[in-house]
Amino acid sequence: MKKDMLGVIDATTFHKDLDGLTVHRSVAAMPFGGRYRLIDFILSNMVNSDIQSVAIFSKYHYRSLMDHLGSGRNWDLNRKRDGLFFFPSTLHDKPVTGIGPLEDFAANIDFFTRSRQPYAIVANAYTVFNMDFCPILDEHIESGKDITEIMKNGSSLGIYLLKRELLIELIEKREVTGYQTIRDALTDLNSQYSVHYHQYENFAIQVDSIRSYFEASKSLLNPAIWNELFAKERPILTKVKDEPPARYTSTSSVTNSIIANGCHIEGVVENSIIARGVTIGKGAVVKNCIIMQKSKVGENSVLDHVILDKDVLIEDGVELIASEKSPNVIRKGRVQGVWNHS
């Protein structure tokens, strides 16, 4: 029996608790780890599991996501056959909660009927993890169940494995069953579909709030977690950008931090993640922070538990102090001076 899988990524999800970082982008396109986007993890997992056809369904602010993905070349998905497919969500008034929006799938039913893969993985775009789906498929087949749901510590990771034909059946019968998502077929007490639960034991965290984003980001500073997520044999792929190495001056000091290419560091950085092209001014102290691409921290400024979105300017002498439970988020493109800090 062929064991080819079709990849389906649900990037339509909106998390209200991520408002401060999703004004101009979808959750899937959120920067992570200094050089990645959240969608890179599930997309790389699929590619590393020899999935050669991936469909991405998106809904909100997807321009940034499309720009990041491009033709799929960085994930070896720019193919003549199969490859990367992008389906903007249809406009409908039905509020949907859960992964696998059947109404959006129905608007692109031809993609599913024309695909040749006998199985499908349907997953969210906001889980940070590194998983091989091939053993999961073997386990699913051996279980004899209709749908396999991947769990972590007893909670769903929002990842489902099922036959492609069954997925088409769920799509076509959605108005009869009332199911709006794949998860509805699992939670319905009268469901005709049997379920197998796979318990995932390795590191995985879902980013659905500012606090979980901060927690997931800071976890990268743990060498054990870093080595598990970024295993050489299963690389997390992303959009390639050619930038010079980071530059450190004699006044700089960096401890337990991730510094991406193109940065210019003159101040103190501790327990932080600094993305590409960031400038940290002389005398500045940046602790427990996430600084996104091309932001600038002015001289003698102090930041602690702060998230700076892209292209933020922190002027000289600004002090921003927050807590791990409630980090301070400065939105994209803002200018923060002494007169307007909070």
Secondary structure, DSSP 4 states (H G I P E B T S, - for coil): ----EEEEEEE----GGGGGG-SSS-GGG-EETTTEETHHHHHHHHHHTT--EEEEEE-SS-HHHHHHHTTSGGGT---SSSEEEEEEPP-------SSSBHHHHHTTHHHHHH---SEEEEEES-EEE---HHHHHHHHHHHT-SEEEEEETTEEEEEEEEEHHHHHHHHHTHHHH---BHHHHHH-TT-S--EEEEE--S-EEE--SHHHHHHHHHHTTSHHHHHHHT-TTS---------PPPEE-TT-EEES-EE-TT-EE-SEEES-EE-TT-EE-TT-EEES-EE-TT-EE-TT-EEESEEE-TT-EE-TT-EEE--SSS-EEE-TT-EE-GGG--
